[in-house]
Amino acid sequence: MEKIKLSVIPGDGIGLEVVPETLKVLDILADIHGGVKFEYESHPWSCEYYLEHGVMMPTDGMEKIHQTDAIYLGAVGNPKLVPDHISLWGLLIKIRRECEQVINIRPAQYIKGVKSPLAEPNEFDFIVVRENSEGEYSEVGGRIHSGDDEIAIQNAVFTRKATERTIRYAFELAQKRNGRVTSATKSNGIVHSMPFWDQVFKEVGRDYPNIKTESNHIDALCAFLVSKPDQFDVIVASNLFGDILTDLGAAIMGSIGIAPAANININGNYPSMFEPVHGSAPDIIGKNIANPVGQLWTAKMMLDHLGLGELGSLLIRAIKETIGEGIKTRDLGGTANTQEVIDHTISKLLSFSK
């Protein structure tokens, strides 16, 4: 039997509720498969942990993570207790950078039973591949002077290595999907980094003659995602543009509470990390109304990454059928609580295996 070791970090707020519940779903999937077993190493790293220890994770935390196959994260942050720059840089971003998770991917698709704000969503299904290590979010820059003469400089950093590997990842992904890649750019206004991005996109595209390509300026692309989202397959973007597009993708789905994300290590030296897009929502913890779908869909992405795509397909089918039958939490217009959504998803999975 194959044993898969997961670093489980429930984190803060509703992460403490939905992560343990979704682990029950993973165990059911392992039983269905019969040849795999998940082993969990749970870590209490969170804002509460910071208040007690003065750090978001212990000094040997990264070493513990490196010894597992994947990282399953709930949510990080509670600004009433710990400033966001401490909680994020001390845990989430620290893991992303030290595990060299250089690519972020987030799917967005129409889910029957979730009311999209779009009048005609037309069953869209696209995925955004985001450069996750540099770009506009580099730490290069600074501030000088004060008063009226104060200057803030933020340098965007685009290396050929990071740009090419992100774009190539998008093309490889498109070969497994519908064969289309759209590049997000802004070369009509950003005169150095974006023409460079466009150049690398064209160069990589020559290696994939079977893939249809196009480039859209980020402002127009945002408008297109609202007006014709079904026209897109794989979108590849820089760190900032990808951040914007993925939140927009969650919005047109109808709820950020159902959106998943993956932070991918592509060299195999460190584990990848899987997390829902929603925040920790500390205001609703303990009420049993948190939506577990974002965490469940995150688990689906993790299963796919671990080579368990068959189980991932079963899970997303169970999620969609559960929502389609009206078993959904209040944020989606339903009346079900967290436990009821989990229980119904499990019953669906068990029915598939009969």
C-alpha positions, 0 to 999 in steps of 0.5 A: 500500500502506498503511504502519502504523508501530508503536512496539515496546517489548519491555521486560523479561523474556519480553517480549524473547522473545515480542515479536520472535516475534509480529512474525513473525506480524504480517508473515504477516498483512500478506502475507495482506492484501496491502495493508498493511505494518507498519513497526517502530520498536523501542525498548530501554526497560527496566529494563536501559536504566534501569541504563545511563542512569538513566531508563526512556526518553530525553527524546525518547522520547514524541516518537518514540512520538507519530509512530507509529500504535500502541504494541506493548508486551511487559512492564515490570518487574524488581524485582530490578534496579529498584523497580516504582514507578520502572519503571512510572511511568517507562515504562508509566504515563508513556505511558498518561498522556501519550498520554491513554489514558483507557480500558483494555479487556480481554476474557475468554472461554472458550478450548477447550483452556485448563482454566478453574478453573470447573466450568461456564464455559459458554463465557463471553465478556465484555469489561471497559471500565475508566476509565484516568485518574483514579478511585481511582488519582488522585494526590490525597492525602498523609500527615501527622504521624507515630507514632500520629497519622500519617494517610494520605489518598487521594482518589478523583477522578471527573469527569463528563467521564471518567466519561461518556466511559468509560460511553459507550464501553462502550455503543458497544461493546455495540452491536457485541456482544450489547447488554448493559452491566453497571455495577460500583458500590458505592453502598451503601458509597461515598457520593459517587463511586459514586452519581455514577457510577450517575447518569451510567450512567443518564443515558448509558443513556437514549441507548441504549434498545436496550441492556439495562443493570444495575448490580451492586455490585462484591462481588456482581459478582465472585461472579457472574463466578465463578458465572455468567460467561456472563451478561455481555457488556460490563462498565464500571467505575472504575479500581480496580474495573476493575483487580480485575475484569480480573484475575479475568477472566484467572483464570477463563480459566485463565491470566493468560498468555493475557490481552490488554489495550488502553489506548485514546486516543479523541481521535485525538491520540496512539497507543493502546498494546497490552500483555499482562496477564502480567508480565515473568517474568524467572525463565523468560527464556531457557528458550523456555517463555514463553507467547506467546498473551497477546502474540498476542491483544494483537496481535489487539486492535491490529489491530482498533483499526487498522481491520484487523478481518479480520486480527484475526479470522484471528489469534484463529481461529489462536490458538484452533485452535492451543490446541485442537489441544494446541499449548500451553506448560507453563503451560497444561498442554502441552509446546510451547515458545514457538517451536512455538506461534508456528510452529503459529499461522503455519501455521494462518494460511497454511492459511486463505489457501489 
